[in-house]
């Protein structure tokens, strides 16, 4: 079976890494041929990023343009499917932002992450983010 604690730690660390600017961590979390899809309720798919390099470019560009402090809070984590070498994990996202001593919820959503065990390391093969609202 999948190493659940290790995978849960990867999910939490991704939020921390983005929020604190430690974007190099993303290189260790994604498989080379990974995919990241994003959709918004009522709008549909707004992003389909293929390859680790493309995904890292998205994160780096978004972080560089950001003018507030973000906190990605990942909760309600459960394993929908798992084998010794693959796992599908569902979790909730609550995205907070603070600026000028004001705090607000930017959006919420659901992550569906497909992990694969590659050379002894768990990597994200496909991350899907279904946002409840645009921000």
N, C-alpha and C positions, 0 to 999 in steps of 0.2 A: 504494500500500500504506500501511498504518497507520504512524504515527511511533512505532515500537516503544520507542525510548529514552525518549521523552516519557511514554508510557503507563506504562512500568516505574517512572519517577520518581514519577508520581502515586501508584502503589501503595505505594511506600516512604514517600512523604511523608504518606500517610494514617495509617500506623502511628505515625510520629513526631509528627504533629499531635495525635492522640488522647493519646499517652503524655505529651506535654509541655504539654497543655492549650491548644494553639493550635487550638481548635475552629472558628474562623472559616474556616480552610482548607477545611473540608468544604463550605462554601457554594460555593466555586469548583470543587470536584471533581464535584459531582452535578448532573445535569440537573434542571430544574424539575419534570418529570413522572417522576422516577426512582422506583425500587422497590428495597426491600431485604428479602430473605427469609432466614430463619434456620431451620435444622433441626438436630436432634440425633439421632445414631445410636441406634436403639432406642426413640425417643420420637416422632419425626416433626417436622412443622413446628411451631415455637414462636413464629414472628413473621412478619408480612407487613405491611411499612410502605410506604405509598404516598405519594409527593410528597417533595420535598426538605425542606420544612418539618417534616414528620412524622419523617423520618430524622434531621434535625438535633436535634429534640427528644429522640429516643431517645439519641443520643450525649451530649447535654448532661446528661440525667437520669442516665445510667449513670456519667458522669464525676463528677457531684456526689455520688453515693452511694458512690463508691469510697473505700476506706480504706487501700489499699496502692499500691505503685508498679508500674505495668504496662509491659510491653515487648511490643509486637506485632511479631514477626519474620516477614517475608514472604519466602519462598524458592521455588525450583523453578518459576519463572515461565516459562510458554510461551504462545504464541498458537495457539489452536485454530482460529480463523477470522479472516480479516482482508480488508478491502477498503480503498478510499481514504477511506471515511467511517464505517466500523464495524469493531469488533474484539471478539472474545471471548477473554478471557485467563484462564488457570487458574493458580492459585498455592497454595502451602501456607501455613498459619498455624501458628505455635507461639506460644502466649501464656504469658509468664512473669509472675510476681508476686513482689515482694519486700516484706517487712515485718519489722521488728524483727530485722534482719540475717539473715533467712532467705529463701532463694530457692526457688521451686518452679514446676513447669510446671502451669498451670491446665487447659489443654486444647490440642488440636491440631485442625486442620480444613482444609478446602479452600474457597478462594474461587473462584467463577466470576463474572467481571465482564464485562458487555457495555458497551462504550464506543461513543459516537457522537460524530461531529465536528459541533459546533454553533457556528456563527458563528466558525469558525476555531479553536475550542478543543475539546480532547478532554474529554468528560464521561462519568461513569458513568450509564448508563441503567437498568441492573439489576445489583444485586450480590446474589449468593446465597452464603450461608455455611453449609456443611455441617460441623457440629462432630462430633468423634469421641466426645465425652463432655461432660456438663453440668459446670458449675463454679459 
